[in-house]
Structures are given as C-alpha cells and as structure tokens.
C-alpha cells in the first residue's frame, strides 16, 4: 500500500515537471496533479491494455512506435477527465508522454 502511494506521489511530481517543461501541458496545482496521477494509473491499468491489444497489428508494423501514440492518448484522456489538467494538442501529448515514460523508467531503475 505504501509503495502505491509513493508511486502516485512520484507520478504527480512527474506530471508537474512535465507541465513545467512541455509547452502545451498545463496543471493547476499539486492536488490536481495527484488526482491526475490516480486517473492516469487507472487509464493505464484498464484502458491501455485493451487499446494495445486492438492496435497490436499497427504496433508490429510500426516496430513499436505506435505505443507512443497510445501513451499520448492516455495522457490526453487523463486531461479530458481531470479538471485542471490541459493538454493543448497532440505534439505536447507525445512529448509529455515520452518525458513521463523516461522519468518513470529512471525511478524504477533507481528503486
């Protein structure tokens, strides 16, 4: 339970970092980022596997690059569901999802 809470807190911090570095991604405050981390986790656990399964042929054809599009879609879906998070366009969603992925990989590597 503590590990989940730490992961949510880190994801909320990462969302704020992405909002500071990526023009087009805006987050109002830490509370909004924390709620966004919860929604993003639920989207990644429930919706992403279904979309990844359905898009498997496209993912194979693009040698896995279509997963970036799916991650960007998850970030845009989170922004649509959480008031206070705005992703203005597809390019900021792609860059933001890449940054989130890299930050999460670094933390997972350290832990």
N, C-alpha and C positions, 0 to 999 in steps of 0.2 A: 504494500500500500504506500509506503514511504517512497519507494522507487518511482511509482506512478506520479506521485505529487511532485517529486524533484524533476521528473521528465516534463511534466506540464509547466512547471515554473521556468525551466530552461527554454522550452519551446516558446513561451510567452516573451521571454527576454530576446530570443532569436527573432521573433516577429517584430519586436520594436527595433532591433538592429537593422532588419531588412527595410523597415519603414524609414529609417534614417538614411540609408544608403541608396535605396532604389527610388528614383523619382517616379511617381505614379502609384506608389503604395503608401497609404496613409492610415494611421491608427491613432485614435484619440488619446488613450491613456493605458496604464498597465492593467487595469481591471478589464478593459475591452480586449487587450491582448491575451489575458488569461482565459477569458471566455472564448476567444478565437482559437486558442490552443486546444481547448476542450472540443470545440466543434470540428477543428481540423483533424484531431485524433479520431473522432467518431467517423468523419467522412473517409479518412484513410483506412479505417477498420471495416467499414460496412460497404461503402460505395465503390472505392477504388478497386477492390478485388473483382467485383462484377464487371466494371468497365475494362479492367486489364484483361479479363478472360474473353470478353467480347471483342476486344481490339487486338487479340493475340496475333492474328494473321498480319495486321498492319505493323505491329511491333516487330515481327520477324522480317518483313520486307524492308523496314527502315533500320534494321540492325539495332533495335532497342531505343532509338531516338524518340519514338512516339511516346515512350514513358515520360519524357519531359513535358509533352503536351498534356498528358493525363495529370501529372503533378500540378501543372499550371491551372488546369481545370479545377482541381481540388482547392487550390488557393482562391480562385475566383468564386467557387461555390461557398467557401467559408466567408468570403467578403459579402456575398449576397445574403447569407443567413444571419450574420452578426452586424447589428447596427454599430456604427463607429469605425468599421474597417472598410476602406475603399481601395479597390484595385482598378486603376483607370487604364484599361487596355490590355491587350494580350501580351505585348512585349514586357511590360513591367511584371506581369504574372509569371512569365517564363524566367526572367532574371531573378525574381523573388523566390521562385520555387527552387532554382539552382542554388541560390545562397542558403536557403533553409536546409537543403539536402547536404551541402558541404559542411555547414555548421553542425548539423546532427551527426554526420559521419565523424567529425573531429571529436565531438564529445563522446560518442560511442567508442572511439578508438582510445581515448584517454581513460575512460571508465573500464 
